[in-house]
Amino acid sequence: MRSSTRREFLGQATATLASVGWLAQNQGKAQAADERPRLKVAAIITEFSYRSHAHVILENFLKPYLFNGEWTDSGCDVVAMYIDQFPEGRDMARGVSAEFGIPIYATIGEAVRAGGKELGVDGVLSIAEHGDYPHNELGQQMYPRKRFFDEIVAVYRQSGRVAPLFNDKHLSFRWDWAREMYDTARELKIPLMAGSSVPLAERRPPQELKPGEKLARGVSIHGGGLESYDFHGLEVLQSMVESRAGGERGVESVQLLEGEKLWQAGAAGEWPVELARAAMVAELGAEAPGLKEIVTAQTGDANKVHGILACYRDGFQGTVLAIGGQNRWNFACERAGKSEPLATSFYVGPWVNRNLFKALSHAIQTHFRQRQAPFPVERTLLTTGMVDAAMHSHHEAGRVIETPHLAIEYQPVDFRAMREMGATWKLIPEGTPEPPGIDPGGRP
């Protein structure tokens, strides 16, 4: 059934696009991937609904998708799913199971064993985002990422071998659990990948930091709420500044401020207001108004804003701001010896978050094939700890949280091959109708 689906897709795309000669140049690459030994993948999921992370990741495993303007086959077969929740009226899991012939197993262990007696797959997707899960006293949504990890690892231990594992977003809402997951992966030599999709988005303008540049301050700006979007903002910041001189050495303190307290801290020089404006200019252009005016125009209240102030162990100062605006991901930093800041905006493509996950899916597939994450999992270990500290600061009215446990050191990896550079948006430009169901290509 699955091979037929891929052939049908390529046949339909050929009929549609052959007139412009484009697919003839790229179809062979998707077919070549189709001829490699295919990897078996298990997907462990909280909720599979429209535009959930399960949807926007898995559709790029089930059908060919566009990455940097080329049709790309995943080289994987999803052979097992575990679904934690089936939201009434919104569930897609049962329909996808029937359409693609993927069994839904009653337990995580059965899915990772693919119905057998030991590990039965070559890679595991742990997608614990979305679903009806409670919040704790800090306001953190208690997604079961640690439980998923533990039950997957139990199969690895029982089988005496491991498979590459992808953990969607941060490792856990609790720091001690996140650290345990990381340490367990190292102990068992599990190839572990985690993190945000946003660092892989196209940069407009296409700015690059040279490895080893001396940086003093950096700002990342997102348009979402506490914790969930703060994590993405921290990953954008970290993915840019981890290449600074000396490599990453970790963070010594984190503080979250809201409203007037944030503006007062900016006026006092505790975070770089003009650098934040440079980040907004990268998105909105030189005519962009001031930060307070942007917040007021979009929320009706200049104090509907929050920010995370992070002091790094090497003296670098990082700031993450939440300034309302859908799919807003901006960055700016100061470089030694440069009079102007480096500033860019991360463009995710049309269809809200759906196209953003094409590059992430490509990176996950590379991770499964190569049995090595394409960027350091320590990045996400660090941002996991930072967002947890920020939520503690928020709970304690903006108290500075000392973070000696975040003395996490690592060297960056060049991950440009995993990033979308913009060619896909020539084929899926703004205004392209979003397809329903499982259809990552958005065929004309």
Solvent accessible surface area in square Angstrom, and as a share of the most:
residue,aa,sasa,rsa
1,M,139,0.62
2,R,36,0.13
3,S,50,0.32
4,S,41,0.26
5,T,23,0.13
6,R,13,0.05
7,R,157,0.57
8,E,98,0.44
9,F,5,0.02
10,L,14,0.07
11,G,42,0.41
12,Q,93,0.41
13,A,1,0.00
14,T,48,0.28
15,A,89,0.69
16,T,56,0.33
17,L,29,0.15
18,A,54,0.42
19,S,107,0.69
20,V,109,0.63
21,G,30,0.29
22,W,47,0.16
23,L,1,0.01
24,A,85,0.66
25,Q,138,0.61
26,N,13,0.07
27,Q,39,0.17
28,G,42,0.41
29,K,109,0.46
30,A,1,0.01
31,Q,77,0.34
32,A,56,0.43
33,A,12,0.09
34,D,44,0.23
35,E,145,0.65
36,R,95,0.35
37,P,123,0.78
38,R,53,0.19
39,L,35,0.17
40,K,108,0.46
41,V,0,0.00
42,A,0,0.00
43,A,0,0.00
44,I,0,0.00
45,I,0,0.00
46,T,0,0.00
47,E,9,0.04
48,F,0,0.00
49,S,6,0.04
50,Y,102,0.39
51,R,80,0.29
52,S,2,0.01
53,H,14,0.06
54,A,0,0.00
55,H,0,0.00
56,V,0,0.00
57,I,0,0.00
58,L,1,0.01
59,E,1,0.00
60,N,0,0.00
61,F,3,0.01
62,L,4,0.02
63,K,31,0.13
64,P,1,0.00
65,Y,0,0.00
66,L,3,0.02
67,F,16,0.07
68,N,43,0.22
69,G,7,0.07
70,E,59,0.26
71,W,7,0.02
72,T,26,0.15
73,D,7,0.04
74,S,2,0.01
75,G,2,0.02
76,C,0,0.00
77,D,28,0.14
78,V,2,0.01
79,V,38,0.22
80,A,0,0.00
81,M,0,0.00
82,Y,26,0.10
83,I,9,0.05
84,D,37,0.19
85,Q,47,0.21
86,F,74,0.31
87,P,19,0.12
88,E,173,0.77
89,G,84,0.80
90,R,134,0.49
91,D,36,0.19
92,M,31,0.14
93,A,0,0.00
94,R,144,0.52
95,G,48,0.46
96,V,5,0.03
97,S,21,0.13
98,A,78,0.60
99,E,94,0.42
100,F,3,0.01
101,G,50,0.48
102,I,3,0.01
103,P,61,0.38
104,I,56,0.29
105,Y,48,0.18
106,A,88,0.69
107,T,63,0.36
108,I,2,0.01
109,G,12,0.12
110,E,73,0.33
111,A,0,0.00
112,V,0,0.00
113,R,63,0.23
114,A,33,0.26
115,G,52,0.50
116,G,43,0.41
117,K,187,0.79
118,E,86,0.39
119,L,3,0.02
120,G,28,0.27
121,V,5,0.03
122,D,57,0.29
123,G,0,0.00
124,V,0,0.00
125,L,0,0.00
126,S,2,0.02
127,I,0,0.00
128,A,1,0.00
129,E,14,0.06
130,H,62,0.28
131,G,19,0.18
132,D,122,0.63
133,Y,24,0.09
134,P,86,0.54
135,H,110,0.49
136,N,30,0.15
137,E,132,0.59
138,L,18,0.09
139,G,35,0.33
140,Q,4,0.02
141,Q,38,0.17
142,M,63,0.28
143,Y,25,0.10
144,P,16,0.10
145,R,4,0.01
146,K,21,0.09
147,R,95,0.35
148,F,0,0.00
149,F,5,0.02
150,D,61,0.32
151,E,63,0.28
152,I,0,0.00
153,V,7,0.04
154,A,54,0.42
155,V,2,0.01
156,Y,3,0.01
157,R,129,0.47
158,Q,100,0.44
159,S,22,0.14
160,G,70,0.67
161,R,116,0.42
162,V,29,0.17
163,A,2,0.01
164,P,0,0.00
165,L,1,0.00
166,F,0,0.00
167,N,2,0.01
168,D,2,0.01
169,K,3,0.01
170,H,6,0.03
171,L,0,0.00
172,S,2,0.01
173,F,15,0.06
174,R,95,0.35
175,W,37,0.13
176,D,73,0.38
177,W,79,0.28
178,A,0,0.00
179,R,79,0.29
180,E,86,0.38
181,M,0,0.00
182,Y,11,0.04
183,D,61,0.32
184,T,18,0.10
185,A,4,0.03
186,R,156,0.57
187,E,114,0.51
188,L,43,0.21
189,K,164,0.70
190,I,10,0.05
191,P,22,0.14
192,L,10,0.05
193,M,1,0.00
194,A,2,0.02
195,G,1,0.01
196,S,3,0.02
197,S,2,0.01
198,V,1,0.01
199,P,1,0.00
200,L,1,0.00
201,A,4,0.03
202,E,24,0.11
203,R,15,0.05
204,R,105,0.38
205,P,62,0.39
206,P,112,0.70
207,Q,59,0.26
208,E,71,0.32
209,L,22,0.11
210,K,148,0.63
211,P,119,0.75
212,G,43,0.41
213,E,28,0.13
214,K,141,0.60
215,L,22,0.11
216,A,55,0.42
217,R,69,0.25
218,G,0,0.00
219,V,0,0.00
220,S,1,0.01
221,I,1,0.00
222,H,0,0.00
223,G,19,0.19
224,G,22,0.21
225,G,39,0.38
226,L,60,0.30
227,E,14,0.06
228,S,40,0.26
229,Y,94,0.36
230,D,1,0.01
231,F,0,0.00
232,H,17,0.07
233,G,0,0.00
234,L,1,0.01
235,E,1,0.01
236,V,1,0.00
237,L,1,0.00
238,Q,1,0.00
239,S,7,0.05
240,M,6,0.03
241,V,0,0.00
242,E,3,0.01
243,S,23,0.15
244,R,8,0.03
245,A,41,0.32
246,G,64,0.61
247,G,4,0.04
248,E,2,0.01
249,R,99,0.36
250,G,0,0.00
251,V,0,0.00
252,E,86,0.38
253,S,12,0.08
254,V,1,0.00
255,Q,32,0.14
256,L,2,0.01
257,L,14,0.07
258,E,83,0.37
259,G,7,0.07
260,E,84,0.38
261,K,114,0.48
262,L,0,0.00
263,W,23,0.08
264,Q,105,0.46
265,A,7,0.05
266,G,7,0.07
267,A,95,0.73
268,A,74,0.57
269,G,48,0.46
270,E,95,0.42
271,W,4,0.01
272,P,8,0.05
273,V,52,0.30
274,E,131,0.59
275,L,7,0.03
276,A,0,0.00
277,R,65,0.24
278,A,20,0.16
279,A,0,0.00
280,M,0,0.00
281,V,46,0.26
282,A,26,0.20
283,E,64,0.29
284,L,63,0.31
285,G,26,0.25
286,A,86,0.66
287,E,142,0.64
288,A,5,0.04
289,P,66,0.42
290,G,28,0.27
291,L,9,0.05
292,K,88,0.37
293,E,99,0.44
294,I,6,0.03
295,V,0,0.00
296,T,61,0.35
297,A,88,0.68
298,Q,89,0.40
299,T,44,0.26
300,G,63,0.60
301,D,57,0.30
302,A,29,0.23
303,N,71,0.36
304,K,123,0.52
305,V,9,0.05
306,H,16,0.07
307,G,0,0.00
308,I,0,0.00
309,L,18,0.09
310,A,3,0.02
311,C,51,0.31
312,Y,3,0.01
313,R,91,0.33
314,D,52,0.27
315,G,58,0.56
316,F,4,0.02
317,Q,76,0.34
318,G,2,0.02
319,T,3,0.02
320,V,1,0.01
321,L,2,0.01
322,A,7,0.05
323,I,1,0.00
324,G,19,0.19
325,G,19,0.18
326,Q,150,0.67
327,N,53,0.27
328,R,7,0.03
329,W,11,0.04
330,N,0,0.00
331,F,0,0.00
332,A,0,0.00
333,C,0,0.00
334,E,53,0.24
335,R,52,0.19
336,A,68,0.53
337,G,86,0.83
338,K,109,0.46
339,S,111,0.72
340,E,124,0.55
341,P,49,0.31
342,L,4,0.02
343,A,16,0.12
344,T,0,0.00
345,S,16,0.10
346,F,3,0.01
347,Y,40,0.15
348,V,7,0.04
349,G,6,0.06
350,P,8,0.05
351,W,19,0.07
352,V,47,0.27
353,N,27,0.14
354,R,2,0.01
355,N,2,0.01
356,L,13,0.06
357,F,5,0.02
358,K,4,0.02
359,A,4,0.03
360,L,1,0.00
361,S,0,0.00
362,H,28,0.13
363,A,0,0.00
364,I,0,0.00
365,Q,1,0.00
366,T,8,0.05
367,H,0,0.00
368,F,4,0.02
369,R,79,0.29
370,Q,126,0.56
371,R,121,0.44
372,Q,128,0.57
373,A,21,0.16
374,P,18,0.11
375,F,8,0.03
376,P,16,0.10
377,V,20,0.12
378,E,40,0.18
379,R,3,0.01
380,T,1,0.01
381,L,1,0.00
382,L,0,0.00
383,T,0,0.00
384,T,0,0.00
385,G,1,0.01
386,M,1,0.00
387,V,3,0.02
388,D,13,0.07
389,A,5,0.04
390,A,1,0.00
391,M,2,0.01
392,H,67,0.30
393,S,0,0.00
394,H,56,0.25
395,H,99,0.44
396,E,68,0.30
397,A,79,0.62
398,G,10,0.09
399,R,127,0.46
400,V,61,0.35
401,I,21,0.11
402,E,115,0.52
403,T,1,0.00
404,P,110,0.69
405,H,77,0.34
406,L,0,0.00
407,A,47,0.36
408,I,11,0.06
409,E,112,0.50
410,Y,18,0.07
411,Q,125,0.55
412,P,43,0.27
413,V,74,0.43
414,D,94,0.49
415,F,15,0.06
416,R,126,0.46
417,A,76,0.59
418,M,20,0.09
419,R,6,0.02
420,E,8,0.04
421,M,95,0.43
422,G,11,0.11
423,A,40,0.31
424,T,0,0.00
425,W,21,0.07
426,K,169,0.71
427,L,63,0.31
428,I,1,0.00
429,P,68,0.43
430,E,116,0.52
431,G,74,0.71
432,T,30,0.17
433,P,114,0.72
434,E,48,0.21
435,P,15,0.09
436,P,110,0.69
437,G,30,0.28
438,I,15,0.08
439,D,20,0.11
440,P,0,0.00
441,G,2,0.02
442,G,8,0.08
443,R,73,0.27
444,P,121,0.76
